[in-house]
Amino acid sequence: MSATNEPLQKENSAAVKEVLAANASYAASFGVKGTLALPPARRFAILTCMDARLDPAKFAGLSEGDAHVVRNAGGRASDDAIRSLVISHKLLGTREWFVIHHTDCGMQLFTDDIMRNLLSRSLKTAQIDENGWRNTEETGGSQEARFIAFLPFASLEESVVEDVLRIRNHPLVSPEIPVYGYIYDVKTGRLQEVARATEAGKARIGQAVTVAESSVAS
């Protein structure tokens, strides 16, 4: 892999400059982190939402090298999320998985039909008001959204149960892996177990190690 300290673009946005400055500071004291092993030391993985208010390293007490964190819109058990989890276990040795959704999730604010209609008329950022979602201008757009499941949901708790069940029942997921279901409260920072999800995600063969569960939930 080739790398350069000089950015390719002549003009950088404020975001690029901020990220590069922060990275320079981080790299300056990187130290022994460069010797971390490839497999996660604590041998568990978290599937959670991309929401900017969630920081899994903080709410789950993680340091570099501790665990795998898979993120997408909603923390949904999509095909690609399951692909990552399967690799996480099969090749890198994780033995327990968490599905963590959160309160005030944007995935509860739309449906597939709403998203597809918006995208069919414009690719620019939409706005929401008392009348719902609307495009700020009706130019461009694409019908390709018809072929994408955006995986929104109405019930937060049911979405956790649904995703844990999808993972639990997937033919490429070892039945020995326990899958736990939680909701993160964006107002308090606390994790609340979804008991039905964790029950559904119980390991089906052998006795699972549960050290990670207690460390994340504490």
Residue, then its C-alpha position, 0 to 999 in steps of 0.5 A: m500500500s502506498a501512502t503519502n504525507e501530502p494530500l492529493q487535493k490542493e485545497n482541503s476542506a475544514a473537516v479534512k484538515e481537522v482529521l489530519a491534525a488529530n491524526a498527527s497528534y494521535a500518531a505522535s504517541f502511538g507507541v506500543k499500539g503498533t505491536l497489537a495482535l490482529p485478533p481482538a484481545r477480548r474476543f468479542a464483537i459489537l454490532t451497533c449503529m453509525d449514529a455519531r452520538l454513540d462511542p462504543a469505545k467509551f460505552a463498552g470500555l474498549s481500547e485499541g485491539d480489544a474488540h471488533v465493532v461493526r457499524n451501519a445505519g441502525g446497527r442492523a443485521s444486514d448481509d454485510a454485517i453478518r459477513s463481518l461477524v462471520i469473519s470475526h469469529k471464523l478467522l479472528g476468534t471472537r466468541e461472543w457478539f452484542v447487538i446494540h441499538h439505541t434510543d432516538c434512532g433515525m431509522q424510526l423516522f422513515t420507511d423504505d417507500i419514503m426513502r425510495n421516493l426521495l431518492s428517485r427525485s433527488l440525491k441531495t440531502a432531504q429535510i424533515d418538518e411537521n409534514g414529514w420528509r421532503n427534498t429541497e429541490e427536485t433535480g436528478g435522482s435515481q430509481e436504483a433505491r428500489f433494489i435496496a432494503f434500507l432496513p428501517f424499523a418502527s419498534l426499537e425493542e423488536s428491531v433488536v430481537e429481530d436482528v439477534l434472531r437473524i444472526r442466531n439462525h444464520p447458517l454461517v453462524s456457529p451455534e456456540i456463539p451467544v448473541y446478546g441484545y441491548i439498547y443504548d440510551v442516548k440521554t443517559g449513556r446506559l445500556q439496557e438489556v433486551a431480555r427477549a433478544t438475549e434469550a433468543g440469542k443463547a448459545r445452543i451447543g456447549q457452555a459459552v464464556t460470558v466474561a465480556e457480557s458482564s464487562v460491557a454491561s457494567 
